[in-house]
Structures are given as structure tokens and as C-alpha cells.
Amino acid sequence: MHETTVLDTIGRTPMVELRHCSPHEGVRLFAKLESWNPTGSVKDRIVRRMVQEAERSGRLEPGGRIIEASTGNTGIALAMIGRARGYGVRIVTPENVFPGIPRTLAAYGAEITWVPAEEGVRRAIEVAREIAAREGWFMLDQFADANNVRAHYEGTGPEILADLPNVNAFVAGLGTAGTLMGVGRRLKEANRDTLAIAVEPHPGNQVQGLKSLADGFVPPLLDYSLLDGKILVRSGHAFRAAAELMRREGIFAGVSSGAVLHAALKFAQRLPSGNIVLLFADSGWKYLSTDLWTRPPEAEESEEELDDVIWW
Ligand SMILES: Cc1ncc(COP(=O)(O)O)c(C=O)c1O
């Protein structure tokens, strides 16, 4: 047996074809299932990479303490890696996160600092920075660290190409922009016609893990020249698509994956033929406190066909 730690199980996630979702014969949809990572999300990849680089550069010392602002997946990934590598971990998070998230953080032994729900993740980032400066914690800072992008450029992107050399479009949610920047750049280097399409919540809508640029937050890692378009998705559509994915394919994915599927289907309608790769960032377990799968929200008439597709 190889010497293997839990950190060595990150990445090399499966990609599966969604055979019952494609809107017409010419288009094939493939989903990269990031819930196969040890804490169940894509964020294990970037946290491992950022922590390793911080160790290598000496910014993080053995037995050190790491702080981060997160509404879920990054915090959980950091809590796990802190345990595995012997670091104290503190997560700053808004009070309205899904209840499974603080419980998971606590199970991994992370400390939690709350900020009021209405102040959101932007305030959580400020508070984490203040604590880091005042108390000498190392701030992970997934929004600013280029190792976030590198984890995808060197990991997720090549894995997709190894499974499917001919990708016509890559569709993923936009949070820190790490996934879209890293995978997008890698796929475009292999084939300059590959399109990178960002999925954002419709302004005023919430989709866990995703950010709306129109709401005023521009992730520092975002380089618009690597994006070919963005599709704005309402939360109702994301919920229904996640439920539909479970029904048609037996895949239990999270809400942002529902948003990605909804957006990819929109894009597929205008594509005569080709391969679309969808990145499903996590699974549905954390969101079971909602009735999403048993009672997905009814479509409101006014909601139909209201998603905006923006190309540049
Ligand atoms: C569930 C979920 N989906 C998608 C994303 C977006 O990924 P990225 O931060 O790489 O843009 C995140 C990240 O925060 C997330 O937690």
C-alpha cells in the first residue's frame, strides 16, 4: 500500500454523462462530480493547495492558526485540513448559513465566529481580516490567493481533458472565480474555441456558494477576458433543476449544481452539437434542511423564461 493520507484522496473526481438531461441529440452533457472529494466539495482542492503553499513559503508555521470567512464548503475543507495537518481553525460565517454547516465545522473541531445574517459574507471577510491582524492568525483568503486558481489549472482542468479531450463549453458557478479562471484557462489552452460560461444568481436571489456581480462584489481573481458569457439563474430554477437531476439521473447534487444544470440547458438549446462539461461543486446533504427534493418550489408564471443570458 502507498503511504496515503486523507489529503491524497483530494481530486481525481469522476466525470459522468447526464444521459437523461440533454435537450437534443447532438449535445452531450458531462458532469464533474466534486462531491467525491473527502469533505464533499470542490473546495478541498483549493484549500489543500493554499495551505501547502503557505507551509512551503513559511507564511504558515507548524501548529499555527488559520482563519477564513466562509458560508460553507471552504470552511469545512479548511476544518478538515486543519485537523489532518495540526492547525487550529476559525471560521467567520453569517448567522443564516444552512444548519448542517456549523455542526460539521464543530465536528471537525473548528471555532466559529458569527456575523449578522444581513451583513453577509462581505462583513465576514472584514471580521476575519481584523481578527487575523489583531490576534496573529494566518488568513487563508480564497478570494485573493492565486493558488486557488492554480489548483484548478493544474488539477481540475487536466482531469477533465484526460476524460474528454474535446470540450466545446465549460459551465460552472462563480464564487471566488477560481474554478472558472483555472479550468477555463486550461481548457482554452488545449482548444482555443472552448467557451467558459459563468453561472450567477439573478440579482437579489441567493444560491449558496455563488455571487452576483450585479450585487456589487467583483472577485479579485476574476479576469473577464477568460469568460465568454454568463447566465443569471433564479433560485427557484436552481432548486427545480437540482430536484430534476435527482429524478432523471439519480445524482444528489447541491443547489449551485442545480443552477449550473439549468444554465447549461439554456446554453445547450442554442448549440446544434457538441460536448458541454458542467462542474457540480457539492452534494445535496448540507441542504436537506430544505424541502428541495421532496417539494421543489412551484414555477411561478412570471419566473419562466426570465433568466438573462449575457454574452460578451
Ligand atoms: C457550492 C458552491 N458552488 C460553486 C462555488 C463557486 O466556485 P468558485 O469559488 O471557484 O468560483 C462555490 C464556491 O464558493 C460553492 O461553495
The ligand as a MOL file (V3000), in Angstrom:
LIG
                    3D

  0  0  0     0  0            999 V3000
M  V30 BEGIN CTAB
M  V30 COUNTS 16 16 0 0 0
M  V30 BEGIN ATOM
M  V30 1 C -21.4560 25.2010 -3.6440 0
M  V30 2 C -20.5250 26.0630 -4.4540 0
M  V30 3 N -20.6640 26.1200 -5.7720 0
M  V30 4 C -19.8450 26.9010 -6.5180 0
M  V30 5 C -18.8630 27.6960 -5.9780 0
M  V30 6 C -18.0360 28.6220 -6.8340 0
M  V30 7 O -16.7150 28.2530 -7.0630 0
M  V30 8 P -15.5430 29.3130 -7.1520 0
M  V30 9 O -15.3230 29.8760 -5.7840 0
M  V30 10 O -14.3610 28.5210 -7.6370 0
M  V30 11 O -15.9250 30.3960 -8.1220 0
M  V30 12 C -18.7060 27.6290 -4.6130 0
M  V30 13 C -17.6720 28.4580 -4.0240 0
M  V30 14 O -17.7560 29.2270 -3.1530 0
M  V30 15 C -19.5490 26.8090 -3.8190 0
M  V30 16 O -19.4210 26.7410 -2.4770 0
M  V30 END ATOM
M  V30 BEGIN BOND
M  V30 1 1 1 2
M  V30 2 1 2 3
M  V30 3 2 2 15
M  V30 4 2 3 4
M  V30 5 1 4 5
M  V30 6 1 5 6
M  V30 7 2 5 12
M  V30 8 1 6 7
M  V30 9 1 7 8
M  V30 10 2 8 9
M  V30 11 1 8 10
M  V30 12 1 8 11
M  V30 13 1 12 13
M  V30 14 1 12 15
M  V30 15 2 13 14
M  V30 16 1 15 16
M  V30 END BOND
M  V30 END CTAB
M  END
